Amino acid sequence: MPSPAVRETEKARGAQTARTEGGSRARDERRCRHGDGVMTLRRRDDITHRHTPRPSARIDRRSARGGAVPGRAVAMSAAFRKAAKSRQRQHRERAQPACRKKLGLLEKKQDYRLRAQDYHKKQNALRALQKKALDKNPDEFYFKMIRTQLQDGVHVIKQPKDEVTPEQMKLMKTQDLKYVEMKRVAEAKKIERLKSELHLLDVEGKQPNKHVFFFDTKKEVQEFDIATHLNTAPELVDRVYNRPTIATLQKETLKGATDPAHLKKLDQQRKNQYDLLKQRIEREKSMFVIAQKIQTRKDLLDKTHKVKVKKETTNSPAIYKFKFQRKR
């Protein structure tokens, strides 16, 4: 059994522990009483809160003053503010004094800001140019130096010559090589048919043939008459492709039209045929160029090493030199 002294010590410790727990419970209960909500306390670690919202003090005070609604009060204050503005003095900008009217309108702050911004922008540009001039390398070279020219104090890039016309580009993008070759062959056949119908003797632009006559004396040269010398009618001298002699005309009748109006009509038809032939020749040439350009683009898809020998133009494709590869 423990001694009486030990028993007294244990009793004192138990009383002290009870007083400590009682004090902590009292403090917790005081906190619960003076708090915003209602709290049921069982243990220190087991607390259940049941909060009840407090009414807004601001709304209560306004209700106590007179029951005014906040939104309505704001609207009424805005209305009074607008009414007060209608009665207040108009604030006008200061004008230029009469003695300085020759200088124009009086400069305001926004005018000064624009002027200052423009001034600083120009100063920054000049400063950048000065720095660029100081940092310039005298041995510097780039290709735009030789690709530009000066026009009215401004450097303008030289426009390169067109390599492909819009018509050629449209045809190359929409059609393939076989279609272009087919149209070119059709044009070539039509050209051959027209050439077989026309003699191409009096076509415009063709270098005229020369017929030189030789005489012994100057008197014969002065008295020379080409119709008499060729033994034909004067009306048929310019008809180089069919010029019958007088003996032929006496033996046989002249076949074809003899009326001047009819002859003029035939000449116009012949001229139209020559114009059509010229257009077809140009079209056949353009189709040939397009076919070559399409073929060149197909050849460039090959991964073989190639070197460009001649640039592409509107009238000829580009020329490339391919590295020789032995075919098996």
C-alpha positions in Angstrom: 0.0 0.0 0.0 1.2 3.5 -0.7 2.3 5.6 2.2 0.0 8.5 3.4 2.4 11.1 1.9 2.1 9.5 -1.5 -1.7 9.4 -1.2 -1.8 13.1 -0.4 0.4 14.0 -3.3 -1.9 12.1 -5.8 -5.0 13.8 -4.4 -3.4 17.2 -4.9 -2.5 16.4 -8.5 -6.0 15.2 -9.2 -7.6 18.3 -7.8 -5.2 20.5 -9.8 -6.1 18.6 -13.1 -9.8 19.0 -12.4 -9.4 22.7 -11.8 -7.5 23.0 -15.1 -10.1 21.1 -17.1 -12.9 23.2 -15.5 -11.2 26.4 -16.3 -10.7 25.4 -20.0 -14.4 24.4 -20.2 -15.4 27.7 -18.8 -13.3 29.6 -21.3 -14.8 27.6 -24.2 -18.3 28.3 -22.9 -17.6 32.0 -22.6 -16.4 32.0 -26.2 -19.6 30.3 -27.3 -21.8 32.7 -25.4 -20.1 35.9 -26.8 -19.8 34.6 -30.4 -22.0 35.3 -33.4 -23.6 31.9 -33.4 -25.0 29.2 -31.0 -22.6 26.4 -30.0 -23.2 23.2 -28.2 -20.1 22.1 -26.3 -19.6 18.5 -25.4 -15.8 18.1 -25.4 -13.0 20.4 -26.4 -12.3 18.3 -29.6 -16.0 17.7 -30.5 -17.6 21.1 -31.3 -20.6 21.5 -33.6 -21.3 25.0 -34.9 -24.8 26.3 -35.9 -24.3 29.7 -37.4 -27.3 32.1 -37.8 -26.8 35.0 -40.3 -26.8 38.5 -38.8 -28.9 41.1 -40.5 -27.1 43.7 -42.5 -26.4 46.7 -40.3 -26.3 49.1 -43.3 -29.8 48.2 -44.4 -31.1 48.5 -40.8 -29.6 52.0 -40.5 -31.1 53.1 -43.8 -34.4 51.7 -42.8 -34.2 53.5 -39.5 -33.5 56.8 -41.3 -36.4 56.7 -43.6 -36.7 53.4 -45.4 -35.0 54.6 -48.6 -34.0 52.1 -51.2 -30.3 52.3 -52.3 -31.0 52.1 -56.1 -33.6 54.8 -56.0 -31.3 57.1 -54.0 -28.5 56.7 -56.6 -31.0 57.5 -59.5 -32.2 60.6 -57.7 -28.7 61.9 -57.0 -27.8 61.4 -60.7 -30.9 63.4 -61.7 -30.0 66.2 -59.3 -26.4 66.2 -60.7 -27.6 66.6 -64.3 -30.0 69.4 -63.2 -27.1 71.2 -61.5 -24.9 70.9 -64.6 -27.5 72.7 -66.7 -27.3 75.8 -64.4 -23.5 75.9 -63.9 -21.2 78.2 -65.8 -19.9 77.1 -69.2 -16.1 76.5 -69.2 -14.7 77.8 -72.5 -11.2 77.4 -73.8 -8.9 80.3 -73.7 -8.6 82.1 -77.1 -5.6 83.6 -78.8 -5.1 87.2 -77.6 -5.9 89.9 -80.2 -2.3 91.0 -80.4 -1.2 87.5 -81.4 -3.9 86.6 -83.9 -1.4 86.6 -86.7 0.1 83.4 -85.1 -3.1 81.5 -85.6 -5.1 79.5 -83.0 -3.7 79.2 -79.5 -1.9 75.9 -79.1 -3.5 73.6 -76.5 -2.0 70.6 -74.7 -3.1 68.0 -77.3 -1.6 70.1 -80.1 1.7 70.3 -78.2 1.7 66.5 -77.6 1.2 65.8 -81.4 4.0 68.3 -82.2 6.3 66.8 -79.6 5.7 63.3 -80.7 6.4 64.2 -84.3 9.6 66.0 -83.3 10.9 63.1 -81.2 10.0 60.6 -84.0 12.1 62.5 -86.5 15.0 62.9 -84.0 15.0 59.2 -83.3 15.1 58.5 -87.0 18.0 60.8 -87.5 19.8 59.3 -84.5 19.3 55.8 -85.9 20.7 56.9 -89.3 23.7 58.5 -87.7 24.4 55.3 -85.8 24.0 53.2 -88.9 26.4 55.4 -90.8 29.0 55.1 -87.9 28.6 51.4 -87.8 28.8 50.9 -91.6 31.4 48.5 -92.9 33.2 50.0 -96.0 33.6 46.5 -97.4 30.0 45.5 -96.9 28.1 44.3 -100.0 24.7 42.8 -100.7 22.9 42.2 -103.9 20.3 44.8 -103.4 23.0 47.4 -104.0 23.1 46.4 -107.7 19.4 45.5 -108.0 18.1 49.0 -107.1 18.1 52.3 -108.9 17.5 55.8 -107.8 14.3 57.5 -108.9 13.3 60.9 -107.6 15.7 60.4 -104.6 14.2 57.1 -103.7 15.8 53.7 -104.1 13.5 51.5 -106.2 14.1 47.8 -106.9 14.5 47.0 -110.6 11.6 45.0 -111.8 12.7 41.7 -113.2 11.5 40.7 -116.6 8.5 38.4 -116.6 9.4 34.8 -117.0 5.9 33.5 -117.4 2.8 35.3 -118.7 -0.5 35.0 -116.8 -2.0 33.0 -119.7 0.9 30.6 -119.7 0.7 30.1 -115.9 -3.0 29.5 -116.1 -2.6 26.9 -118.8 0.3 25.2 -117.0 -1.7 24.9 -113.8 -4.9 23.7 -115.3 -3.8 21.4 -118.2 -1.2 18.7 -118.6 1.5 18.1 -121.1 -0.5 15.7 -123.3 -3.4 18.2 -123.7 -1.0 21.0 -124.7 0.8 18.8 -127.2 -2.5 17.7 -128.7 -3.6 21.3 -129.2 -0.2 22.2 -130.7 -0.4 19.4 -133.2 -3.9 20.5 -134.2 -2.7 24.1 -134.8 0.2 22.8 -136.8 -2.2 20.9 -139.1 -4.4 24.0 -139.6 -1.3 26.0 -140.5 -0.3 23.6 -143.1 -3.8 23.6 -144.6 -3.8 27.4 -144.8 -0.3 27.5 -146.3 -1.4 25.1 -149.1 -4.3 27.4 -149.9 -2.3 30.6 -149.9 0.8 31.3 -152.1 2.4 33.7 -149.6 3.7 35.9 -152.4 2.1 39.2 -151.6 1.8 38.9 -147.8 2.7 42.0 -145.8 6.0 41.9 -144.0 7.6 39.6 -146.5 10.7 40.8 -148.2 9.7 41.7 -151.8 11.5 39.9 -154.6 13.8 42.0 -156.9 13.8 41.8 -160.6 16.7 43.7 -162.1 16.7 44.9 -165.8 19.9 45.8 -167.6 20.2 48.3 -170.4 23.1 49.6 -172.5 22.3 53.3 -172.6 20.8 55.9 -170.2 18.2 56.8 -172.9 16.8 53.3 -172.6 16.6 53.6 -168.9 14.6 56.8 -169.1 12.2 55.4 -171.7 11.8 52.1 -169.8 8.2 50.9 -169.4 7.7 47.7 -167.3 4.4 46.8 -168.9 5.9 47.0 -172.5 9.0 45.2 -171.4 7.1 42.3 -169.8 4.5 42.2 -172.6 1.5 42.4 -170.4 -1.3 44.8 -169.5 -0.6 47.7 -167.2 -3.4 46.6 -164.9 -1.6 43.2 -164.3 1.9 44.6 -163.5 1.4 44.4 -159.7 0.0 40.9 -160.0 3.2 39.1 -159.4 1.7 35.7 -158.6 -0.3 35.5 -161.9 0.8 37.9 -164.7 -0.3 36.6 -168.2 1.1 38.1 -171.3 -0.8 39.9 -174.0 -0.5 36.9 -176.4 -2.0 34.7 -173.7 -4.9 37.2 -173.2 -5.6 37.2 -176.9 -5.7 33.5 -177.2 -7.6 32.7 -174.0 -10.2 34.5 -171.8 -9.1 35.6 -168.4 -10.5 33.3 -165.8 -11.7 34.7 -162.5 -13.1 38.1 -161.4 -12.4 41.1 -163.5 -14.7 43.6 -161.8 -12.7 46.1 -159.6 -15.2 45.9 -156.8 -15.1 42.1 -156.9 -11.3 42.2 -157.0 -11.2 44.5 -154.0 -13.4 42.1 -152.1 -11.2 39.1 -153.0 -8.1 41.1 -151.8 -9.8 41.7 -148.5 -10.6 38.0 -148.1 -7.0 37.1 -148.9 -5.8 39.6 -146.3 -8.1 38.1 -143.7 -6.7 34.6 -144.5 -3.2 35.9 -144.0 -4.1 37.5 -140.7 -5.6 34.2 -139.6 -2.5 32.3 -140.6 -0.3 34.7 -138.7 -2.5 34.2 -135.5 -2.3 30.5 -135.8 1.4 30.5 -136.2 1.8 32.6 -133.1 -0.6 30.3 -131.2 1.3 27.2 -132.3 4.6 28.8 -131.1 3.1 29.8 -127.7 1.8 26.2 -127.2 5.2 24.8 -128.1 6.8 27.1 -125.4 4.2 26.1 -122.8 4.8 22.4 -123.6 8.6 22.9 -123.1 8.1 24.7 -119.8 5.8 22.0 -118.5 8.4 19.3 -119.5 11.2 21.3 -117.9 9.2 21.5 -114.6 8.7 17.7 -114.7 12.4 17.2 -115.3 13.3 19.4 -112.3 11.5 16.9 -110.0 14.4 14.6 -110.6 16.9 14.6 -107.7 19.8 14.6 -110.0 22.3 17.5 -109.6 21.6 20.2 -112.1 23.0 23.6 -113.0 20.9 26.5 -114.4 22.5 27.6 -117.7 19.9 30.1 -119.0 17.0 31.9 -117.3 13.4 31.4 -118.2 11.7 34.0 -120.4 8.2 34.5 -121.8 9.4 33.1 -125.2 11.7 30.2 -124.1 12.0 27.8 -121.2 14.9 27.7 -118.8 17.9 25.6 -119.7 19.5 23.3 -117.2 22.5 21.1 -117.4 22.0 17.8 -115.6 24.8 15.6 -114.2 25.4 12.6 -116.5 24.3 9.3 -115.0 24.8 6.0 -116.7 21.6 4.1 -117.2 21.6 0.4 -116.6 
